């Protein structure tokens, strides 16, 4: 069970990293480290999910601001 969960987590982060890499190449986001971005976005999404389940109605708006700041503006 543990190994399966780890495998899914790795695959999820790899997918996010691949999409970040494509976005950097397309000039849609700032030139960032895709693996670091994947880790950060996964962490923010997890925290947002927990906050929503605890009744924090501002969680989604906060998440969007964090993601915008993380991805940065294209120079």
N, C-alpha and C positions, 0 to 999 in steps of 0.2 A: 504494500500500500504506500509506504513512504517513498519508495523508488518511483512509483508511478506519479505521485504528486510532484516530486522533484523534476521528473521528465516533462510534465506538463508546464511547470513553472519556467523551466529553461526554454521550452518551445515558445511560450508566450513572450518572454523577453526577447528571444531571437526574432520573432515576428515584428515586435515594436522596433528593434534595432534596424532591421532590414527596411522598414518603412521610413524610419528617420534617415537612413542612408540615402534612400531614393529622394526624399524631400530635400536633403542637402544638395544632392546632385542636380535637382530640378530648380534650385534656387528659391525654394519655397520657405525655407527656414535658414537661420544662421548656420555657419560651418561649425558643427558640434560633434562631439564624440558619440556615435550612435549607441554604443554599449552603455555609456554613462546616462544618456538620455533615456534609454529603455529602463534602466534601474530606477531613475528618478520618476518617470511617468508611472511605472508600476507602483511605486511607493505612494505617490499622490493619489492614484486611483483607489488603492487599498484603504488609505486613510479616509478618503471621501466616502467610501462604502460604509465604513464603521461609523463615521459621523452621521450619515443619513439614517442608519439603523438606530442611532441614539437620539434621533429627533432634531438634529441640527439642520434647520431649513436653509441656512446660508452656505452650506457645504459645497454645493454645485457652483455657485458664483465664485467662491474662494478658489475652488479647484481650477476654474477657467482662468482666473488671474495668475495662478501659479504656473499653469501650463504655458500661457502666453509669455510670462517672464522667463521660463525655462527655455523655450524654443527661440526666443529672441527675435529681433527684427532682422530682416535681410538687409545687408549693407548696400 
